[in-house]
Amino acid sequence: MVQVNENSASIKQTKVAIIGGGIAGATVALYLSELGLDVSLFEKGPSLVNGPPICHLHAGGNLYREISEQQCLTLLRQSIDLLRLYPYAADYRPTVVAVPKNDKGSPLSLLPRLKKLQDEYQALIEKDSLNKVLGESGDYFKLFSRADVERLALQSPAEKPLTLDQWMIPVAKNVDLETLQFPLIMVQEYGLNLFRLSASVSLPLEAAANCQLLTDSRVSDLKEIESGWLIDYQQAGMTKQLQCDYLINAAGFRSGEIDDLLGFKRQRLVEFKAAYVCRWAQCDCIWPEVVFYGERGTPHGMAQFTPYPDGLFQLHGMTDNITLFKDGLVASTEQSAQPQLDDLFIKKIDQHWSEAEVISRTQSAIAHLTPYIPAFASAQLAAKPLFGAQQIPGEDPTLRAADVSFVGERYARCEIVKASSVLTVADAITQQLIELGYLDKRVYGSRDFKSMKILTDSAITTRAETLTEKRHYPVSLAHRNSAQ
């Protein structure tokens, strides 16, 4: 039987099941349901997009010196796509990149890559004016000499910063300039709000007539049958079954468990990470994000200072006693496609942290930032950590631009490392569905997303606030720190 959708694209009736309601699974569900397919989305938890501590758009990969230039260009393109899809999830403020004096690198070594990213951004704007979502290409990055910063330190912070100079004022007034190399670099790397992202994809999916949202549902068994797949799942204490034609594994760090049920092999890494939420009562202005580079896994690992309203900050410190964890990076084996995290990490994910560890690691995070921002020593623990595990396909722990892999004709794995890669995944899966005859080729690359066009900022804020409360975080984390 063939239907014709509003775009006159032929669609052979098919059922798609997606296991995992993180940003990858939820976005692919939205994408395919918009194309008219019958989609069922399984999520183990009570709500969508509740995983690792997303907080950056990663528009150009500027937080990672170690990744390849090609990955940076890919992340730039993907981030623009994501921002166009989820504009209300972004915090429209820049990021300051600082290289400490005790670091082996130099700020000037970053310039060739930044210039290539700037050129690529301009080329993308010329290709499609709607790609201009990171401001003017000429403002993609700006250098600040020490004299520039000292001059700005004499100015009062702007109530609503509009220029790059105004965004730099809080940094100039509070950062210990003696600890840093110059120039400082400001980049149009925006924030990505986890709670607003969840709201942005949940609202249209809940309204989608052809998407069945199965939250609080755990897949327990899978079987390949002649016509597709048979899925056993647990919901409300009952065992239920669902049959589908095409199966998408978007189970995040637990993707290997789905592979194991089907007997599929896959090399992958899983890494547990956490970020910490503090309140700095003395903060009286709107900050940009600030990233202090450092060597991962050393006492001087990179420090990230991510601002939210009302003096809240999310902190990363790439050391083993803050964001990273001893034995927190594990690999799959010949016997199982699922890397086995220690039970201590699984307990953190599924149950709770010990109060002592929350206090200890949060205090370590504050202490990690204090050499650069001395006044931040007065910050206090404000909430439990934001945490989770991320999968990395293959064997390279520095891989950031990853998307999808396939087994046979009717099984796809979403293998994103960064949220910005989700539309690349959706495009690739759509291409295979076209090749199988489930979709008309004319829909490829269609990103109309009519359901997204009726969303409003106020609706996103209201749902995001509800999510913070249900997940036991301060409601300010649902709001944007930008001047918009």
C-alpha positions as CSV (number, residue, x, y, z in Angstrom):
1,M,0.0,0.0,0.0
2,V,1.3,3.4,-0.9
3,Q,0.4,6.8,0.6
4,V,1.2,10.2,-0.7
5,N,2.3,12.8,1.9
6,E,1.7,16.6,1.7
7,N,5.0,16.9,-0.3
8,S,3.7,14.3,-2.9
9,A,6.5,11.9,-1.8
10,S,5.5,8.2,-2.0
11,I,5.8,6.3,1.2
12,K,5.6,2.5,1.5
13,Q,3.9,1.8,4.8
14,T,6.5,0.7,7.3
15,K,7.0,0.6,11.0
16,V,10.3,1.9,12.6
17,A,11.3,1.2,16.2
18,I,13.9,3.2,17.9
19,I,15.5,2.0,21.2
20,G,16.7,5.0,23.3
21,G,15.2,8.4,23.8
22,G,18.4,10.5,24.1
23,I,19.0,13.3,21.7
24,A,19.9,10.9,18.9
25,G,16.9,8.6,19.2
26,A,14.5,11.4,19.8
27,T,15.7,13.6,16.9
28,V,15.6,10.6,14.5
29,A,12.1,9.8,15.7
30,L,11.1,13.4,15.0
31,Y,12.8,13.4,11.6
32,L,11.2,10.1,10.4
33,S,7.8,10.8,11.8
34,E,7.8,14.2,9.9
35,L,8.4,12.1,6.8
36,G,5.2,10.1,7.5
37,L,6.7,6.9,8.9
38,D,5.1,5.0,11.7
39,V,7.6,5.4,14.6
40,S,7.8,3.8,18.0
41,L,10.3,5.3,20.4
42,F,11.4,3.3,23.5
43,E,12.9,5.1,26.4
44,K,13.9,3.4,29.7
45,G,13.4,6.6,31.8
46,P,10.4,8.8,32.3
47,S,11.4,11.6,29.9
48,L,13.6,12.2,26.9
49,V,17.1,13.5,26.6
50,N,18.3,12.7,30.1
51,G,21.9,11.6,29.7
52,P,25.5,13.0,29.7
53,P,25.9,16.7,30.7
54,I,25.4,18.4,27.4
55,C,26.3,22.1,27.7
56,H,28.1,23.2,24.4
57,L,27.1,23.4,20.8
58,H,30.7,22.4,19.7
59,A,30.5,24.6,16.7
60,G,34.0,23.9,15.3
61,G,35.3,21.7,18.1
62,N,37.2,24.6,19.7
63,L,37.1,22.9,23.1
64,Y,39.4,20.1,21.8
65,R,42.8,21.0,20.5
66,E,43.6,17.3,20.0
67,I,41.0,16.5,17.4
68,S,41.6,16.7,13.7
69,E,40.9,19.7,11.6
70,Q,38.4,17.7,9.5
71,Q,36.5,16.8,12.7
72,C,36.3,20.5,13.5
73,L,34.9,21.4,10.1
74,T,32.4,18.5,10.4
75,L,31.3,19.7,13.9
76,L,30.8,23.3,12.6
77,R,28.5,22.1,9.8
78,Q,26.6,19.8,12.1
79,S,26.3,22.4,14.8
80,I,24.7,24.9,12.4
81,D,22.2,22.2,11.4
82,L,21.4,21.5,15.0
83,L,21.0,25.1,15.9
84,R,18.6,25.7,13.0
85,L,16.5,22.7,14.3
86,Y,16.5,23.6,18.0
87,P,17.0,27.4,18.2
88,Y,15.3,27.6,21.6
89,A,17.8,25.2,23.2
90,A,20.8,27.4,22.6
91,D,22.4,29.9,25.0
92,Y,23.5,32.7,22.6
93,R,26.7,33.7,24.3
94,P,30.3,33.4,23.2
95,T,33.1,31.3,24.7
96,V,36.5,32.7,25.7
97,V,39.4,30.3,25.1
98,A,42.4,30.9,27.4
99,V,45.8,29.1,27.4
100,P,47.5,29.1,30.8
101,K,51.2,30.0,31.2
102,N,51.8,26.5,32.5
103,D,50.4,24.9,29.4
104,K,52.7,23.6,26.6
105,G,50.5,25.1,23.9
106,S,50.3,28.6,22.5
107,P,47.1,30.7,21.6
108,L,48.6,31.6,18.3
109,S,48.8,28.0,17.3
110,L,45.0,27.9,17.2
111,L,44.7,30.6,14.6
112,P,45.1,28.6,11.4
113,R,42.3,26.3,12.4
114,L,40.1,29.2,13.5
115,K,40.6,31.0,10.2
116,K,39.6,27.8,8.2
117,L,36.5,27.5,10.3
118,Q,35.7,31.1,9.7
119,D,36.1,30.6,6.0
120,E,33.9,27.5,6.1
121,Y,31.2,29.4,8.0
122,Q,31.3,32.2,5.4
123,A,31.0,29.6,2.6
124,L,28.0,27.9,4.4
125,I,26.3,31.3,4.6
126,E,26.8,32.0,0.9
127,K,25.3,28.6,0.2
128,D,22.3,29.2,2.4
129,S,21.6,32.5,4.2
130,L,19.7,30.6,6.9
131,N,23.0,29.1,8.0
132,K,24.0,32.4,9.6
133,V,23.1,31.3,13.1
134,L,26.5,32.0,14.8
135,G,26.5,35.8,14.1
136,E,28.4,37.4,11.4
137,S,31.2,35.3,9.9
138,G,33.7,38.2,10.5
139,D,32.9,37.9,14.2
140,Y,33.4,34.1,14.4
141,F,36.4,34.8,16.6
142,K,38.3,37.8,18.0
143,L,41.7,38.1,19.6
144,F,42.2,40.2,22.8
145,S,45.7,41.4,23.7
146,R,46.6,42.0,27.3
147,A,46.3,45.7,26.8
148,D,42.8,45.1,25.3
149,V,41.8,43.1,28.4
150,E,43.3,45.6,30.9
151,R,41.4,48.4,29.1
152,L,38.1,46.5,29.4
153,A,38.7,45.8,33.1
154,L,38.2,49.5,33.7
155,Q,34.6,49.3,32.3
156,S,31.4,48.3,34.1
157,P,29.8,45.1,32.9
158,A,26.9,45.6,30.5
159,E,23.5,44.6,31.8
160,K,22.8,43.0,28.4
161,P,26.1,42.5,26.6
162,L,25.8,42.9,22.8
163,T,29.3,43.3,21.5
164,L,32.3,40.9,21.9
165,D,34.1,43.6,23.9
166,Q,31.1,43.8,26.4
167,W,31.1,40.0,26.8
168,M,34.8,40.1,27.7
169,I,34.4,42.6,30.6
170,P,33.5,40.1,33.3
171,V,36.6,38.1,32.3
172,A,38.8,41.1,32.3
173,K,37.6,42.2,35.8
174,N,37.8,38.8,37.5
175,V,40.4,36.6,35.8
176,D,44.0,36.6,37.1
177,L,45.8,37.8,34.0
178,E,49.2,36.7,35.4
179,T,48.1,33.1,34.9
180,L,47.4,33.3,31.2
181,Q,49.2,33.6,27.8
182,F,47.9,36.2,25.4
183,P,46.0,36.8,23.2
184,L,42.8,35.5,24.7
185,I,40.4,34.3,22.0
186,M,36.7,34.8,21.9
187,V,34.8,32.3,19.7
188,Q,31.1,32.1,18.7
189,E,30.8,28.8,20.5
190,Y,27.3,28.8,22.1
191,G,25.9,26.9,25.0
192,L,23.5,24.1,24.5
193,N,21.0,23.7,27.3
194,L,20.2,20.0,28.2
195,F,16.8,20.8,29.7
196,R,15.7,23.1,26.8
197,L,16.9,20.6,24.3
198,S,14.8,17.9,26.0
199,A,11.8,20.2,25.9
200,S,12.4,21.2,22.2
201,V,12.2,17.6,21.0
202,S,9.6,16.3,23.5
203,L,6.8,18.8,22.7
204,P,6.6,18.1,19.0
205,L,7.0,14.3,19.5
206,E,4.2,14.2,22.0
207,A,2.0,15.9,19.4
208,A,3.0,13.7,16.5
209,A,0.1,11.4,15.5
210,N,2.4,8.8,14.0
211,C,5.0,8.6,16.8
212,Q,4.3,6.3,19.7
213,L,6.3,7.4,22.8
214,L,7.0,4.5,25.1
215,T,8.6,6.0,28.1
216,D,9.4,3.9,31.3
217,S,9.8,1.0,28.8
218,R,12.8,-1.3,28.9
219,V,13.5,-3.6,25.9
220,S,14.2,-7.1,27.2
221,D,14.5,-9.2,24.1
222,L,14.9,-8.9,20.3
223,K,14.3,-11.4,17.6
224,E,14.8,-11.1,13.9
225,I,11.9,-12.4,11.9
226,E,11.2,-12.7,8.2
227,S,9.4,-9.5,8.0
228,G,11.6,-7.5,10.4
229,W,12.0,-7.5,14.2
230,L,10.0,-8.7,17.2
231,I,10.6,-6.6,20.3
232,D,9.8,-7.7,23.9
233,Y,9.6,-4.9,26.4
234,Q,8.7,-4.3,30.0
235,Q,6.2,-1.5,30.8
236,A,4.2,-0.9,34.0
237,G,5.2,-4.4,35.2
238,M,3.9,-6.1,32.1
239,T,5.7,-7.8,29.2
240,K,4.6,-6.5,25.9
241,Q,5.5,-7.1,22.2
242,L,5.9,-4.9,19.2
243,Q,6.8,-5.8,15.6
244,C,8.6,-3.5,13.3
245,D,10.2,-3.5,9.8
246,Y,13.3,-1.4,10.7
247,L,15.2,-1.2,13.9
248,I,17.4,1.7,15.2
249,N,19.7,1.3,18.1
250,A,20.0,4.6,19.9
251,A,20.6,3.3,23.3
252,G,23.6,5.5,24.0
253,F,26.3,4.0,26.2
254,R,24.1,0.9,26.5
255,S,24.0,0.3,22.7
256,G,26.2,-2.7,23.1
257,E,23.5,-4.4,25.2
258,I,21.2,-4.2,22.1
259,D,24.0,-5.6,19.9
260,D,24.5,-8.4,22.3
261,L,20.8,-9.4,22.2
262,L,21.2,-9.7,18.4
263,G,24.6,-11.3,18.4
264,F,26.3,-8.4,16.6
265,K,29.9,-7.5,17.2
266,R,31.0,-3.9,17.5
267,Q,34.2,-2.2,18.8
268,R,33.4,0.7,21.0
269,L,34.5,2.7,24.1
270,V,32.3,4.0,26.9
271,E,33.3,6.8,29.2
272,F,31.7,8.0,32.4
273,K,31.9,11.8,33.0
274,A,30.4,14.4,35.3
275,A,30.0,18.1,35.6
276,Y,29.3,20.0,38.8
277,V,26.7,22.7,39.6
278,C,27.8,25.6,41.8
279,R,26.3,28.9,42.9
280,W,28.5,32.0,43.0
281,A,26.5,34.4,45.1
282,Q,28.9,37.3,44.4
283,C,28.4,37.1,40.6
284,D,26.5,40.2,39.5
285,C,26.9,40.1,35.7
286,I,26.3,38.0,32.7
287,W,29.4,35.9,31.8
288,P,30.5,34.3,28.6
289,E,31.7,30.7,28.9
290,V,35.4,30.5,29.7
291,V,37.7,27.5,28.8
292,F,41.1,27.2,30.3
293,Y,43.1,24.7,28.2
294,G,45.1,22.0,29.9
295,E,46.3,18.5,29.3
296,R,43.6,15.9,29.9
297,G,44.1,13.6,32.9
298,T,46.8,15.7,34.5
299,P,46.3,18.0,37.6
300,H,46.2,20.9,35.1
301,G,43.5,19.4,32.8
302,M,41.2,21.7,30.9
303,A,38.8,23.7,33.1
304,Q,35.4,24.8,31.7
305,F,33.3,27.5,33.3
306,T,29.8,27.4,31.9
307,P,27.4,30.2,33.1
308,Y,23.7,30.0,33.8
309,P,21.4,32.7,35.3
310,D,21.2,33.6,39.0
311,G,24.9,32.9,39.7
312,L,24.8,29.2,38.7
313,F,27.8,27.7,36.9
314,Q,28.4,24.2,35.5
315,L,32.0,23.2,35.9
316,H,34.2,20.6,34.1
317,G,37.8,19.8,35.1
318,M,39.5,17.2,32.9
319,T,41.2,15.6,35.8
320,D,40.6,12.2,37.5
321,N,39.1,13.8,40.6
322,I,36.6,16.0,38.8
323,T,35.1,15.2,35.4
324,L,37.2,12.1,34.7
325,F,37.2,9.0,36.8
326,K,39.8,6.2,37.3
327,D,38.7,3.3,35.3
328,G,35.9,5.4,33.8
329,L,36.9,4.7,30.2
330,V,36.3,1.1,29.2
331,A,36.3,-0.9,25.9
332,S,34.2,-3.7,24.4
333,T,35.6,-7.2,24.1
334,E,35.4,-10.1,21.8
335,Q,32.8,-11.6,24.1
336,S,30.6,-8.5,24.3
337,A,29.9,-5.4,22.3
338,Q,29.0,-3.7,25.6
339,P,31.9,-2.1,27.5
340,Q,31.5,-3.0,31.1
341,L,31.6,0.0,33.5
342,D,32.3,-0.8,37.1
343,D,29.2,-1.2,39.2
344,L,30.1,2.0,41.1
345,F,29.4,4.0,37.9
346,I,26.2,2.1,37.0
347,K,25.0,2.8,40.6
348,K,25.6,6.5,40.0
349,I,23.7,6.4,36.7
350,D,20.7,4.3,37.9
351,Q,20.5,5.3,41.5
352,H,22.4,8.0,43.3
353,W,25.8,9.4,44.3
354,S,27.1,9.4,47.8
355,E,26.8,12.8,49.4
356,A,30.5,12.7,50.4
357,E,31.6,12.3,46.8
358,V,29.3,15.0,45.5
359,I,30.8,17.4,48.0
360,S,34.4,16.3,47.4
361,R,34.3,16.5,43.6
362,T,32.3,19.8,43.6
363,Q,34.9,21.3,45.9
364,S,37.7,20.0,43.7
365,A,36.0,21.6,40.7
366,I,35.8,25.0,42.4
367,A,39.4,24.7,43.5
368,H,40.4,23.9,39.9
369,L,38.9,27.2,38.7
370,T,40.1,29.3,41.5
371,P,43.7,29.9,40.3
372,Y,42.3,31.5,37.2
373,I,39.2,33.2,38.9
374,P,40.3,33.9,42.5
375,A,37.0,35.3,43.7
376,F,35.3,32.1,42.6
377,A,36.7,30.4,45.8
378,S,33.5,31.6,47.5
379,A,31.2,29.4,45.3
380,Q,29.1,26.7,46.9
381,L,27.6,23.4,45.9
382,A,24.2,24.1,44.4
383,A,22.9,20.7,43.1
384,K,23.8,17.1,42.4
385,P,26.2,16.7,39.4
386,L,25.1,16.4,35.8
387,F,26.5,13.1,34.7
388,G,26.3,10.2,32.4
389,A,28.3,7.9,30.1
390,Q,28.9,8.4,26.4
391,Q,29.8,5.9,23.8
392,I,32.6,6.4,21.3
393,P,32.7,4.0,18.3
394,G,36.0,2.4,17.5
395,E,39.1,2.7,19.6
396,D,40.0,6.4,19.5
397,P,39.0,8.2,22.7
398,T,39.5,11.6,21.0
399,L,36.9,10.9,18.3
400,R,34.2,13.5,18.5
401,A,32.5,13.7,15.0
402,A,30.8,10.3,14.7
403,D,27.4,9.4,13.5
404,V,25.9,6.0,12.3
405,S,26.7,2.4,11.3
406,F,24.6,-0.3,9.8
407,V,24.3,-4.1,10.0
408,G,22.5,-5.6,7.1
409,E,19.5,-3.7,5.6
410,R,17.2,-3.2,8.6
411,Y,19.4,-2.3,11.5
412,A,21.1,1.0,12.2
413,R,23.2,2.2,15.2
414,C,23.2,5.9,16.2
415,E,26.7,6.4,17.5
416,I,27.0,10.1,18.1
417,V,29.5,11.4,20.5
418,K,28.3,15.0,20.3
419,A,24.7,16.1,20.0
420,S,25.5,18.2,16.9
421,S,25.8,15.0,14.9
422,V,22.2,13.9,15.1
423,L,20.9,15.2,11.8
424,T,23.8,13.5,10.0
425,V,22.6,10.3,11.5
426,A,19.0,11.0,10.4
427,D,20.1,11.7,6.8
428,A,22.1,8.5,6.6
429,I,19.2,6.4,7.9
430,T,16.8,8.1,5.6
431,Q,19.1,7.2,2.7
432,Q,19.0,3.5,3.6
433,L,15.2,3.7,4.0
434,I,15.0,5.1,0.5
435,E,17.2,2.3,-0.9
436,L,14.9,-0.2,0.8
437,G,11.8,1.4,-0.8
438,Y,10.3,2.6,2.4
439,L,10.7,6.3,1.4
440,D,10.6,8.2,-1.8
441,K,14.0,9.5,-2.9
442,R,12.5,13.0,-3.1
443,V,12.3,13.3,0.7
444,Y,16.1,13.0,1.2
445,G,17.5,16.0,2.9
446,S,14.0,17.3,3.7
447,R,14.2,19.2,7.0
448,D,11.0,21.2,6.9
449,F,10.0,20.1,10.5
450,K,6.6,21.7,10.4
451,S,5.9,20.6,14.0
452,M,8.9,22.7,15.2
453,K,7.6,25.9,13.6
454,I,4.7,26.2,16.1
455,L,7.0,26.0,19.2
456,T,7.6,29.1,21.2
457,D,10.3,30.2,23.6
458,S,7.7,30.4,26.5
459,A,6.5,26.8,25.9
460,I,10.1,25.5,25.8
461,T,10.9,27.4,29.0
462,T,7.8,26.1,30.8
463,R,8.6,22.5,29.9
464,A,12.3,22.9,30.7
465,E,11.4,24.3,34.1
466,T,9.3,21.2,34.8
467,L,12.1,18.9,33.8
468,T,14.6,20.6,36.1
469,E,12.2,20.2,39.0
470,K,11.4,16.6,38.3
471,R,15.1,15.8,37.9
472,H,15.9,17.7,41.1
473,Y,18.0,20.6,39.7
474,P,17.6,24.3,40.2
475,V,15.0,25.8,37.9
476,S,17.6,28.4,36.7
477,L,19.2,25.7,34.7
478,A,16.2,25.8,32.4
479,H,16.9,29.4,31.6
480,R,19.4,31.0,29.2
481,N,22.3,33.1,30.4
482,S,22.5,35.2,27.2
483,A,21.3,38.7,26.7
484,Q,18.5,37.6,24.4
